[in-house]
Amino acid sequence: MEILKTFKFLALVLLCFFLIVYVLIISYVYFNQVELVFHSSKLPKDFKFDYQHKYEEINIKSFDGSILNGLLFKAEKSKGLIFYLHGNAGTLETWGKIAKIYTSLGYDIFILDYRSFGKSEGEIENEEQLSKDISIVFKQLSKRYSEDEIIIAGYSIGSGFAAKLALENRPKAVILQAPYYNFLELSSSRVPFFPDFMKRFSLETNLYLPKIKAPIYIFHGTDDQLIPCENSVRLKKLLKSNAYFYPLKGQGHVGVNENEDFQKQLKIILE
């Protein structure tokens, strides 16, 4: 009898221990999830971008007064605009290097640094806040270009925001690079113990894309270990005749813009 009581007591102690550990882990993930998703880095306000091709630095005030910074690279004879949402790391200091790929094909390209990235002010709190930022910046750029001349593009984390933005507007086309099927699902594969209702980012790309009327072009590396190519395969299955999927053989998660097969297909799309 005493042994049974001791066993029950030890089991209760272990249960309490694991419960405390679980609560601590959940609390850590909850309060640090923005940093786990976005790896932002700052640039000084007086930082000078060193790009040889023509560009304009643009600052736009968001809904809460935060100033968002972006670069608009100009083509010689512009056919329209690529509104580009980059991945979860890096700033315009490095992302601007992709601009020539697009301007050489006759399109201006605007690249936004999310709040807390580069020279952009503010701190990221949740998906709704970032979506508002992006929408406000898009509306400002739409004053310079008619919407049927704008192609919305997104890379990795930016792909979900790009899809969401395209659903709310009427762009000429949508280009997604290394997209996820659904960010809730993707994050669950990383932290399966963390409840969905506590997540600040859902980005349900699979729900946005079928409602978009513009042509959708999806590119994904077959060797992508961060966001497996299967995500794009599943997205394509949801879509009708206005969607095109291009697997990039041997390509990992980083460097899709520099991929030769991507650039060849991009040339066809933009021409």
PyMOL commands that set and color helices and strands:
alter all, ss='L'
color gray80, all
select helices_A, chain A and resi 2-37+92-103+127-141+147-149+157-168+183-190+196-198+205-211+230-238+260-270
alter helices_A, ss='H'
color red, helices_A
select strands_A, chain A and resi 55-61+67-73+81-85+108-112+150-155+173-177+216-221+243-248
alter strands_A, ss='S'
color yellow, strands_A
deselect
rebuild
show_as cartoon
